[in-house]
């Protein structure tokens, strides 16, 4: 079964901010990062429950999962999502130096 992937407005905002930050250092790096994100979201669309439970899961009423993906330089990013029926809903994207979701962010899920 294939799932549809939907990014929330916050996830789109995160995507744009991260891609813009990377592009300030390397346009090619930003394009590769977007490709890496697209690849992991494709994986989530085919088997979302194969991804690990996110650290924030214990504080959420949704079952939150992590889709980890990286850059050639080894920096690991997270797409945080939950499954609702046949839809994978990506709520946030986090960079390697960013903290877990705050209570306010979790309340918005």
Secondary structure, DSSP 8 states (H G I E B T S, - for coil): ---EEEE-HHHHHHHHHHHHHHHHH-HHHHHHHHHHHHHHHHHHHHHGGGS-B-GGGGGSSS--EEEEEE-TT--EEEEEEEEETTEEEEEEEE-TT-----HHHHHT-
